[in-house]
Amino acid sequence: MIYADNAATTKLDKDAYEAMLPFLLNEYANASQPYSFSRKTKAALKKARQMIADCINALPEEIYFTSGGTESDNWAIKGLAFADKEKRAMITSAFEHHAVLNSCAAIEYLGYPVAYMWPTKAGLIKADILEKYITNTTRLVSVMFANNEIGTVQPIKELSTMAHSYGALFHTDAVQAVGHIPIDVQDLGVDMLSASAHKFNGPKGVGFLYIRNGTSICSYLNGGSQEFTMRAGTENVAGIVGMAVALQKNCENIKNNIAHLYNLERIIVERLNKCGIDYIRNGIENGLPGLLSLSFKGCSGEQLLHRLDLQGIEISTGSACNSVKTEISHVLTAIGLEDNYAKGTIRISFGKDNKCSDAEKIINELIHVIHAL
């Protein structure tokens, strides 16, 4: 099998797995308990929080452990809204992940105004676009760091700076970006940032939300006093430890990983350009490393997926969260892609463990399948 759907989920890193084992088998104490058996789990949480903070240049007390990117996005949007009695407006983009879009729909239902920005055809939200929507009464701007379907990386620092100039806070869904491209929350100036471990070779079911000190936000889960009283529930210690190890390892090797992933992209694109197939590459070059959104005129993305699957090649037709639906995705609609191309869209997303031979096998089979269809 050749796995090339890393934007959906990644393989658990072996070092992360081994770091998790003691907290699954022997050191299983509840970190909230006062007895000596809990010391190692408490220490593990503290160390993991520091490791993650160091990876994004944050303070450890600004890292809040969650169940993943979906919870982090929900918390950032709803928690900030519910802390605002004035019900001031929020701004986001029309091609965010559904964790953001559906959270926005939920607060809209409760009377909080939400405006949706439309990206350029290249899939970018530029500062001049935000300037058309933002006012001095805007409470929050939320724009994803890197799009999960087409891989465009947004100018987060510029957008954050503009939001702050109008007195608004800035959140970014960085689920696809953390562990894959360098992120410095101090340089970017973001107030909140969402991440999910299984996107950077950590375990599923765990993530974190960065919340800058001083940000006024409501707690998301009520109960015990975990996560500085802001997120109740017994911590998933093993998952948190695995997340920290996986993130640190990816960040330490990030330059080499990026170069390797861009090389895999090059193999695919160069062969496609030579064979004369009518296609569009969505997004922009030098977007999220290793992610290719390709739309083939007159083809069916679903057919391409199943034909490649029969050859042991695993890709996606778009966002994994929407894989049960066959209609054109909201991302492709937002960038204005023509239907005769959009219906033939596939997403190839490489990971650090993919090899050049994987890319060559994928493009050989892809060209064969397209000609056969």
C-alpha positions in Angstrom: 0.0 0.0 0.0 1.1 3.5 -0.7 -0.5 6.0 1.7 -0.8 9.5 0.3 -3.7 11.0 2.4 -1.7 12.5 5.2 -3.9 15.6 5.3 -6.6 13.3 6.7 -4.4 11.6 9.2 -0.8 10.6 9.7 1.0 7.5 10.9 1.8 7.4 14.6 5.5 8.2 15.1 7.3 5.2 16.7 9.1 7.4 19.3 5.7 9.0 20.2 4.2 5.5 20.6 7.0 4.3 22.9 6.7 7.4 25.0 3.0 6.8 25.5 3.4 3.1 26.6 4.4 3.7 30.3 1.3 5.9 30.8 -1.0 3.3 29.3 0.4 0.3 31.3 2.1 1.3 34.5 1.9 5.0 35.2 -1.9 5.2 34.9 -2.6 7.4 37.9 -5.0 10.3 37.6 -2.8 13.4 37.6 -5.4 15.3 39.7 -4.8 13.1 42.7 -2.6 14.2 45.6 -0.8 10.9 46.4 2.7 9.9 45.3 1.5 7.6 42.5 0.3 10.6 40.6 3.7 12.4 40.6 4.9 11.0 37.3 1.7 11.7 35.5 1.8 15.3 36.8 5.4 15.7 35.8 4.6 14.2 32.3 1.9 16.8 31.7 4.1 19.6 32.8 6.9 18.5 30.6 4.6 18.0 27.6 3.1 21.4 28.0 6.6 23.0 28.0 7.7 20.9 25.0 4.7 22.0 22.9 5.0 25.6 24.0 8.7 25.7 22.9 7.7 24.4 19.5 5.5 27.4 18.8 7.3 30.0 21.0 4.5 30.2 23.6 4.5 30.1 27.4 3.5 26.7 28.9 0.5 28.2 30.7 -0.8 29.3 27.3 -1.2 25.7 26.1 -4.6 24.0 26.9 -5.0 20.3 26.1 -8.1 19.3 24.2 -9.5 16.3 22.3 -8.3 17.6 19.0 -8.7 20.4 16.4 -12.5 20.3 16.3 -12.8 20.9 20.0 -10.1 23.6 19.9 -11.9 25.4 17.1 -15.3 25.2 18.9 -13.7 26.5 22.1 -12.0 29.4 20.4 -15.1 30.6 18.6 -17.9 29.8 21.1 -15.8 30.5 24.2 -14.9 34.0 22.9 -18.4 34.7 21.8 -20.0 33.7 25.1 -17.6 35.9 27.0 -18.9 38.9 25.0 -22.2 40.3 26.4 -22.3 42.8 23.6 -22.5 40.1 21.0 -20.0 41.8 18.7 -19.4 40.6 15.2 -17.0 37.8 14.0 -15.3 37.5 10.6 -14.1 34.2 9.0 -13.6 32.9 5.5 -16.0 30.9 3.4 -13.6 28.0 2.9 -12.7 27.2 6.5 -12.9 23.7 7.9 -16.4 22.7 9.0 -15.3 22.8 12.7 -15.0 26.6 12.2 -18.0 27.0 9.9 -20.4 25.0 12.0 -19.3 26.7 15.2 -19.9 30.0 13.5 -23.4 28.8 12.4 -24.1 27.9 16.1 -23.3 31.3 17.4 -25.2 33.0 14.6 -28.2 31.1 15.7 -27.8 32.7 19.1 -27.6 36.2 17.7 -23.9 36.8 17.1 -23.3 38.4 13.7 -20.8 36.5 11.5 -19.4 37.7 8.1 -17.8 35.3 5.6 -14.9 36.5 3.4 -14.5 35.0 -0.1 -10.9 34.0 -1.1 -9.2 34.8 -4.4 -9.2 32.2 -7.1 -5.8 31.1 -5.8 -7.3 30.4 -2.4 -5.9 33.4 -0.5 -7.5 35.7 2.1 -5.4 38.9 1.7 -5.3 41.8 4.1 -7.2 44.0 1.6 -10.1 41.5 1.6 -10.3 41.6 5.4 -10.2 45.4 5.3 -13.5 45.4 3.4 -15.2 43.5 6.3 -13.6 44.6 9.5 -14.9 47.4 11.7 -14.2 48.8 15.1 -17.0 46.6 16.5 -15.5 43.4 15.3 -14.8 41.0 18.1 -12.9 38.1 16.4 -11.3 37.3 13.1 -10.7 33.6 12.4 -8.7 32.5 9.3 -7.2 29.0 8.9 -3.4 28.9 8.6 -3.3 26.4 5.7 -6.3 25.1 3.8 -6.9 21.4 4.3 -8.1 20.8 0.7 -6.0 23.0 -1.5 -3.0 23.7 0.8 -2.9 27.5 0.5 -1.0 29.1 3.4 -2.5 32.4 4.5 -0.7 35.6 5.4 -1.5 35.2 9.0 0.8 37.9 10.4 -0.7 40.5 8.1 -4.2 39.5 8.9 -3.5 39.4 12.7 -1.9 42.8 12.6 -5.0 44.3 10.8 -7.4 42.6 13.2 -5.5 44.1 16.2 -5.5 47.6 14.5 -9.3 47.5 14.8 -9.3 46.2 18.3 -10.3 42.6 17.3 -8.8 39.3 18.4 -7.4 36.8 15.9 -7.7 33.0 15.9 -6.2 30.6 13.4 -7.1 27.0 12.7 -3.5 25.7 12.3 -4.4 22.0 12.3 -2.8 21.4 8.9 0.2 23.6 9.5 1.5 22.8 13.0 4.5 20.4 12.8 4.8 21.0 9.0 5.9 24.6 8.6 7.6 26.9 11.2 5.1 28.6 13.5 6.0 31.3 16.0 3.0 32.7 17.8 4.9 35.7 19.1 6.0 36.8 15.6 2.6 36.1 14.1 0.8 37.9 16.9 -2.2 35.5 17.0 -4.3 35.3 20.1 -5.5 31.7 19.7 -4.3 28.8 17.6 -5.8 25.3 17.2 -3.8 22.1 16.6 -4.5 18.4 16.4 -1.9 15.7 17.2 -2.9 13.1 14.5 -2.0 15.6 11.8 1.7 15.6 12.8 2.3 11.9 13.6 0.8 12.0 17.1 -2.1 9.9 18.4 -5.8 10.6 17.5 -8.1 12.1 20.0 -5.8 14.8 21.4 -4.9 18.3 20.5 -4.3 21.7 22.0 -5.5 25.3 21.9 -3.0 28.1 22.4 -4.6 31.0 24.2 -2.5 34.1 24.7 -2.3 35.3 28.3 -4.9 37.9 29.0 -7.5 36.7 26.5 -11.0 36.8 27.9 -12.6 33.5 27.0 -15.2 31.2 28.7 -14.3 27.7 29.7 -15.5 25.1 27.2 -16.2 22.1 29.5 -17.4 22.6 33.0 -16.6 20.2 35.8 -13.2 19.8 37.6 -10.3 22.2 37.8 -8.1 20.7 35.1 -6.3 22.9 32.5 -6.1 25.9 34.8 -9.9 25.5 35.5 -10.6 26.2 31.9 -11.2 22.7 30.5 -12.6 20.1 32.8 -12.0 16.4 32.4 -9.3 13.9 33.3 -6.3 14.4 31.1 -5.4 11.9 28.4 -1.9 11.7 29.7 -0.6 9.1 27.3 -2.0 11.0 24.3 -0.6 14.3 25.5 2.8 12.8 25.9 2.7 11.2 22.5 1.6 14.5 21.0 4.5 16.4 22.5 7.1 13.9 21.4 5.7 13.8 17.8 5.5 17.6 17.5 9.0 18.1 18.9 10.5 15.5 16.5 8.7 17.0 13.5 9.8 20.6 14.4 13.4 19.4 14.9 13.4 18.0 11.3 11.1 20.5 9.7 13.5 22.0 7.1 14.5 18.5 5.8 10.9 17.4 5.8 9.8 20.5 3.8 12.5 20.0 1.2 11.6 16.3 0.9 7.9 17.0 0.5 8.4 19.7 -2.1 10.5 17.2 -4.1 7.7 14.7 -4.1 5.3 17.3 -5.4 7.7 18.2 -8.2 7.7 14.5 -9.4 4.0 14.6 -9.7 3.7 18.0 -11.3 6.5 17.6 -13.8 5.1 14.3 -15.1 1.6 15.8 -15.4 2.9 18.8 -17.4 4.7 16.5 -19.8 1.9 14.1 -20.6 -0.6 16.7 -21.9 -3.5 15.9 -19.6 -5.9 18.8 -19.1 -5.8 19.7 -15.4 -5.7 22.5 -12.9 -3.6 22.6 -9.8 -5.6 24.4 -7.1 -4.1 26.8 -4.7 -0.6 28.1 -5.2 2.9 26.7 -5.6 4.9 26.5 -2.4 1.8 26.1 -0.3 1.5 23.5 2.4 4.4 21.1 1.7 3.4 17.8 0.1 -0.3 18.7 -0.5 -1.6 18.7 -4.1 -5.1 19.5 -5.1 -5.5 18.4 -8.7 -8.7 18.9 -10.9 -8.9 16.9 -14.1 -11.3 18.1 -16.8 -14.2 15.8 -17.5 -13.2 13.2 -14.9 -14.8 11.9 -11.7 -12.7 12.3 -8.6 -14.5 9.4 -7.0 -13.7 7.1 -9.9 -10.1 8.2 -9.8 -10.0 7.4 -6.0 -11.5 4.0 -6.4 -9.3 3.0 -9.4 -6.2 4.0 -7.5 -7.4 2.2 -4.4 -7.5 -1.0 -6.5 -3.8 -0.4 -7.2 -3.1 0.0 -3.5 -2.8 3.8 -3.6 -4.7 5.8 -1.0 -5.6 9.4 -1.8 -8.7 11.6 -1.2 -11.2 13.3 -3.3 -11.1 16.4 -1.0 -11.6 16.9 2.7 -11.7 13.7 4.6 -14.4 15.0 6.8 -16.7 15.2 3.7 -15.7 11.9 2.1 -19.2 10.5 2.4 -20.5 13.3 0.1 -20.0 13.4 -3.6 -21.0 17.0 -4.3 -18.4 19.7 -5.1 -16.7 20.8 -1.9 -17.4 24.3 -0.4 -13.6 25.0 -0.8 -13.7 24.5 -4.6 -16.9 26.5 -4.8 -15.3 29.3 -2.8 -12.4 29.7 -5.2 -14.8 29.6 -8.2 -13.5 26.4 -9.8 -15.5 25.4 -12.9 -17.8 22.4 -12.4 -16.2 20.4 -15.3 -12.9 20.5 -13.4 -14.2 20.5 -9.8 -15.9 17.2 -10.2 -12.6 15.6 -11.2 -10.7 16.8 -8.1 -8.4 14.6 -6.0 -6.1 15.4 -3.2 -2.6 13.8 -2.8 -1.0 14.6 0.5 2.4 13.2 1.2 4.0 12.7 4.6 7.6 12.5 5.7 7.7 8.7 5.4 6.7 8.8 1.7 9.5 8.0 -0.8 10.3 9.2 -4.3 9.3 5.8 -5.6 5.8 6.4 -4.0 5.4 9.6 -6.0 6.5 7.9 -9.2 4.2 4.9 -8.7 1.2 7.3 -8.0 1.8 9.4 -11.1 2.3 6.4 -13.3 -1.0 4.8 -12.2 -2.8 8.2 -12.2 -1.9 8.8 -15.8 -2.8 5.3 -16.8 -6.2 5.6 -15.1 -7.1 8.9 -16.6 -6.3 7.6 -20.1 -8.3 4.5 -19.5 -11.3 6.6 -18.3 
